[in-house]
Amino acid sequence: MQITFDQVSHMYGKGTPFERLALQNISLTIPSGAFVGIIGQTGSGKSTLIQHLNGLLTPTSGKITIGDVVITPSQRIPHARRKDIGLVFQYPEHQLFEETVAKDVCFGPLNFELPPNMAEARAREALEIVGLDYETMKDRSPFQLSGGQMRRVAIAGVLAMQPKVLVLDEPTAGLDPAGRKAILEGIHRIHREQKLTTLLVTHSMEEAARYADLMLVMAGGELVMQGRPEEVFQQAELLRTLSLDVPETVSFISRINQSLPDKESLPTTLYREEELIAHLLERLSAPKEC
């Protein structure tokens, strides 16, 4: 599902002493099926941007088009279409509230008047997608699970709605590295298998580099950079002026290339760890020229 922002601005507290411009003239197009990494410091406008997608916020000015739905200051997203946009908040375990895992995951489909047997089928499928066995988990309290399991249940609750757009606001905040990787690998697999349009808000350049095929960089409520990861990472100095940094792989390549002849320099497009390692192993195993 394609998403277009056309000169979108948002002001909090308009007309009050606390008036604050949070988004300013945002224009961009996200192709259907893209995995988008949204980067920026706290207060840059990332969360405000994504909260326009499912009707939590409406633009102060401008227009947003999601598929065939148009959102303006006077036109909200229809209730029946909100299920198309799945939003996973930061610390998604705070979205849990039911007494059992099954009831929590079923809540969304039931709220949209799906028959109980179909809601249960969706819950079963959604839990399997995030790597949890339905029969094992269905009667357990979500509040007695590990942090990683709680995140998976919360994500399953969103997936049970069968959204076309998946929006994630730092879903791995507070998890250890293994937990972060497990959650994001699962999300990326779901993105591919279900052909979703996915937006991931993250502070981690490494996460954006590994999963995104399009990056948006926010600062001061404005979209200051957008493009493929390799295009964004090539502007390392600009990123540093925004108090951001490039992934460690990009920094490593830059340092190595300073000591190599131009014809032997490493490609700057190798920003994913596994791609860089594969390239280095290939070069090391290549026959030496006499």
N, C-alpha and C positions, 0 to 999 in steps of 0.2 A: 504494500500500500504506500503510494507516494505521499510525501508530506511537503508542503510549501508554506513558508513564512513570507509575507509580503508587507514590508515596512511596519513590522509589529513593534509597538512600544507598550510598556506596562508601568504604571505608576501606583505605588502603594500609598494609601492615605490621601488620595487626591482631594484637594480642597480643605485639608486640615493642616495644622502646624507641623504635622509629622510627614508631610508629603515627601516622597522619595522616588526618583526615577530609577527603576530596577532594570528595565530593558529599553534600548533605544534603537529604533529603526532597524530591526533585524530582518534581513532578507536572505533566504537560502532555500535550496531544494534538496530534499533527501530522497534518493531514488528508492523505489520499492525493492525490498530484499537487501538493503544495505545494512551493515553493522557499523554504527556510528559511535565514535569515542568523543565525549564532550569533556574538555579539559579547561581548568581555570582555577584561580585561587578562591578561597571562601569569600562570598559576597560579589563574585563576578557576574552572577545572573544565571548560572547553570540550572539550579533547581527551579527558579522562576520560569525559565524557558520551557522545561519539560512539563510543568504543571498546567500549561496551557493546552496540553494535548488531550487530556481526558476531562476537561471542564472544571478542574479545581480553580483555575483562574481564567478570566477572559481578557483579551487585549484592551488596553486603553485606547489604542488606535491601531489601524492596520487590519490585516486579514490572514487567517490561517486556513489552508485547505488540506484536509486529510481524506484521501480518496475522493469521494464525491460529496463530502461534508464540508461546509464552509462555516467558519467561526469568525465573528466580528464583535465589536463592542456591544451590539444589540442582538446578536444571534448566537445562542449557545449550542453546544453539541446536543443532539437529541438523546434522551435517556436510553432509548433502545440501542443506540450506536456506541454507548460508552463501553459496552462489553468488548468492542473491537480494540480498545486501548487498554493494555494491561500495565499497571503502574506498581512497581516494587519499590517501596521507600527505603531510605537508609535505615538500618536496623529493622529489617522486615519482620522480625519476630514480634515487634510491637503491634503488628497487624493481626496477630493471633488472639482469639478471644473465646472460642467455643470450648466445650468440655472434652471433646475428643478430636483426634486428627481428622477422622472421616467427616464429622459435622463441620469442622472449620473449612475443609477443602470444598465441601458441598455447598457452603453458604452462598457463594456468588451465583452459581447456576440456579439454585432454588430461588434466589432473590429476583432472577429474571424469568421466573415462572416455568422453569424446566421441570418436567415430571420427576419425582424422586428416584425412580429406577434409572433414568438417563443421567441425573445428577451424580448418582453413585458410580455409574459407569465412567463418567468423566473424571471423578475423583480417583478411581482406580487407575485409570490411564495416566493422569497427571502425576500421581505419586510414583508410578513406575518410571515415568520420563525423568524424574529428578533422582532416581536411584533408590527409592524406598519401596519396600514390599507392602502392598495394601493390607493383606491379611495380618501381617505382623504389626502394622502401625495403626490400623483403623480405630481401635478402641483405647489407644493410649492417650493420656493427656498431653497436649502439645507443650505444656509447661514443665514436663518432666523429661524432655528430650535434651540432647546436647545442643550447643549453640549452632553447630553446622546443620544438625537435623531440623532445628526450628526454622532456619533460613530456607531449607529445602521444602518444608511444609508450606511456608508462606508463599514461596514461588509457585508451588503446586496449586495453591488456591487461586493464583492469578492465571496459571495455564489452564485450569479447569474451565475458565471462561472462553477458551479457544480464541484468544485475541489475534489480531492480524499485525498489531504493533506492540512490541514489548519494550517498556521504558523502565530502566533500572537506575535508581539514585544511590550510587555507592553501596551496592548490596553486600560487599565484602568487608565493610568497615568493622574494625575490631577483631577480625578473625586472624589466626596465625597464617603464615605463608602457605602451608599445606591446605588449610581450609579455604583460603582465598582461591587457590588454583583449582581445587575440586569444584567449587561453586561455579567459577567462570568457565571451566572446561564443559561443565554440564549445560550452562546457558548457551555457549557457542554451538554445542552439538544440537540443542533444541532449535536454535536459530537456523542452522543449516537444514535440519530434517523437516521442519515445519515451514520453511521459506518465509520467516518473519522479517519484518523491518524492526531492527533492534537499536535502541539508543542507550548507551552506557555512560553515565556520569561517573567520573573517577578522578582522583588526584594523582593516580599512578601512571606515569608515562609508559612504564613497562607493560601494564595491563592494556593500555590503548594500543601500544605497538604490536602486542601479540594477537589481539582479536579484531581490531577495527580495520575496515577498508576505506573509511572516510573519517576525518577528524575535524572537529570544530573547537576553536580556542576562544574562550570568552574572557573579557576583562572590562571592568567598569560598566557592565550592562550592555556592552557592544560585542559584536562578532568581529574579532580582530584578525583571525586567520581561519582558513578552511581549505581542505584538499586531502589528497592521499597522504598516508603517514610519511612516506619518504619526502614529499614536498614540504610538509610542515617541519620535519626534523632537520631539513637542510637550512632552516632559518634559526639556527641555534642561538645566535646573538639576540635576535628579537625575542625569542622565548625567555632568555635570561633576563631581559629588561622587564618581563612580565612576572618575574620571580618563579619561572618554571624552568625545567631542565629537560634535556633530551634523555632517552633511555641509555643505560650504561653501555649497551652494545654500540650505540652511535658514538658515544664518547671514546670508547675503546678503538673503534675504527679510525676516528679522527687523530688520536695519539699515534697509532701505528703508521698511518699514512704520512705523518710528518717526517718519518725516518725512512720512507721508501721512495724509490724513483717513481715518477708518474706512471710509467708503463706497468709497474708492479703493485700499484696502490689497490687497496681493497674497495669493492663497490660500496658506495654509501647507502645503497638500498637494502643492505643486509641488516635490518633493524630487529629481526626476530632471532632469538638465541639459537634455535635449532638450524636456521638457515646459515647463520654465521659459522657455526661449528662445522656444518657439512661442507661449506666452502673452504674452510681452513684445512680440513682433513683431505679434501680433494687436492688442494695445492701441495700439501705435504707429501702426498702419495704419488704426485705426478713425476714422471722421469725428469731428471735434471739435464739441462742442455749442456753439452760439452763446450 
